[in-house]
């Protein structure tokens, strides 16, 4: 199986030992505590689950600035996006060296990790802006990632953590949330060697389905891990439970058994386009995938990124020896009436535009909201029904 990023073995930060876990929870009751924001909580979940191997905790300011500028930590580890704990209020932990981190997304704000503080550093507004510009490629406050990052605070708390809870992800998505450890174990149990990862924050329509099938066939892969984001999205995106139901229905009806794993991970969408695509590759390698599908405007939003920036960054900014995972480069896919199947549009350049069945997201949402199923060439009828039911309930 492919090695994790940065080490020979995967080292998740979740405390699996039952006795030690209990002791740490008891200790946490007497520690100063910090209610972290959702972004820091998502980082803790990814660290605990092994997705952010080989990191041992939150980065300090020097590493965060270095990663933002060079895609490497100060000691040379390749990493595309700072993994940090920024906050605006440190009054509850002043003078403490060991603290409990509390979950912002679960009622009662239970402890989710214990942190050994290495440093608390003030980040200037100029440094926040510099990192945002390098990560997102823009400082436009309308960009959802920039808006979130710029509002996290100016106090950066660094240090190692021990994770005690996977937040609400494990409770709300028990059949879908999986750690990198669990996915690696299942890949091994299934006997898969060549594994394709498919990133999604949306329900999978017909073109996504065929893209997974194309990747499997062209790479002669054993299976696909459909790996959906379960964290916070921007307003208007489909909620995770609905996406989960759509994807499972599509897999059940249209893929052979033992060719697809439907899983999810606990992270908030960054909408960082190219940088986030590289982060996706890092943690898909950690979960055991040998290939990641990177399509048009991968992890993008609006018009902030070029259609293929998330692919060319692997040529321009990722050193050849930085990652073992490989990229499957995909173009926009659509149903060709002439060929009677879904194709990548760059492989059918001689076709007239009206040969393809193309629907905008706005048009599809309008159709679903009106109780009209999109054409079967665009969306499987079983999936369309789930989405129509969702929009009907939203508009009721």
C-alpha angles and dihedrals in degrees: 000000000000113000120248118255114277099000143050094243134033113256111192116190095221112114103236098172104101097212094046090045090055092047092051093049089052091048090050091062089069098041128095106259138213125204100219126203124253093261093055091044091053090051090052091052092050091048092048093047093052095246091119096049128184094026115105097199144317119343124245122236095266092053093044092052092044093050092048092051104033107014088241134095118238090265092052104261111148109239128153106203131031114256101210147154108223121174138166098218125051097160093113095055103038110145094005123131097187123037144170118242114216127212114247094193101056127072111258092021097250122198112275101173147359117232133199104212114227095173144344109213133182113235115206122227087245091056091048090052093046092053092045092051092051096044099042102023091231143059094210105139089213089067103098094219094049091047092053096043094047092052100050096092140255102265113093115197115195133186147093121303139201111210119219102171138028091218119232093326094084092044098044098038106032093152095046112030110092133171122229086251092056094047092050090050093050093047088054093047091051091051093237118158105168108047130181121207120209117197118209140168092171137060108274114251125195095279092054090050092052092045090059089048092049092051092050093049098043094045094039087232125177095223151338127246108209099205113189127192112242100184135086120320135182122277113285098028118127113264117252097247091056093047090048093053092048094050095046091049092050092049093047094053104035112029129069116249118272094021101094134045115196109209141148140208133214108243138117117243112254098190086214095142111201096016091050091049089058091047088052089054093050096053094039087058088051091054092051105262117143095196137031123202109229113187137176114314091357110197090355133137132201115337098315097114137043117252093255103026089110089060101041092052087072088060098040106035109018114082114230093245097042098092136023095203116093129219125238103207114215134185127207109298127212141159113271113211089198094055097031094228144074114277139173104260094224088061093055101046094144091063121101115246092244089061089075127073101229124173127177120232089244092053093048092049090049092051093047092046089053091051093252118136115225115242113288088241087065103036134014109248093234090054093044090055092056090050093046090052090050095050091044090055091047092052096043 
